[in-house]
Each structure stands twice: as structure tokens, then as C-alpha cells.
């Protein structure tokens, strides 16, 4: 693993494990909440825009061929932790269509959702990584030569 890649912190800080349904029903999400679902309302929500920006900023590390599975989980967990540390604290919510109320999906589902977000449009990143590796492999290797003592 190269030095630049090793210097990144992949391990999330200590945090509480938020269970699904924590905090009860939510009538109105805050600007820091991340909403699960499809469509323009969810995509245009301020918390979702910030969430996508955070995910995009770590996507190259996440998709790097040098990043192992456990490191990927920690990258996703760091994004979830960052959202939860907002003021007011961000939550990961899903609407109950029968009541119109929002409910916390919990850390496990939030980390899974974040991993999926990080894999979206990954083909462009993977092509770039593949091209960089191929270019690196095609360069002639310069071996160090030691001067022999006479």
C-alpha cells in the first residue's frame, strides 16, 4: 500500500449504536437528516445533498483497489458518524407511507445505505484506477545499481 493511501484514517471514532426506530416518529425532518427513498423531494433535501457531497469526497479511497473490505465499512461508518455529529444531529430516516411519519433506520442500515451510495457510478472510478495501474505497470522499472567497490 502506498504511503498516501496508508495515511488516511479508516477507523471511525467511538460512537453509540443507533437502533432502527430510535427516537420515535418524526413529523418534520431537519436540514441535517438524510432521507431514504426515491424522487426529487428526497434528492433535493439539504441533508441528502450534504450526505452525497461527503460520500463523493471519499469515493476515490473507497473504490481504490488497495482498500480492503473492512476499511470500506469504516469509510461508510465515518460518513454516518459525521452526519450524526451535526448540530442538530442528523438522522437517517425513512417514511412510513401509511402515516406520513419518518422513522430512524438505524446505524446498520445507514452504513449499508452509505456503502451503496459510495458504489454508485463506480465504473468511471474503476476505469480510471485500471488505467492508472496499467500506465504504472507499463513504465520501465529502474533498478537501483550499486557501485561495486574495486
ABEGO torsion letter per residue (X at the ends): XBAAAAABBABBBBBBBBBBGBGEBBABBBAABBBBEBEAAAAABAAAAAAAAAAAAAAAAAABAABBAAAAAAAAAAAAAAAAABOBBBBBBBBBAAAGBBBBAEAAAAAAAAAAAAABGAAAAAAAAAAAAAAAAABBBBBBBBBBBX
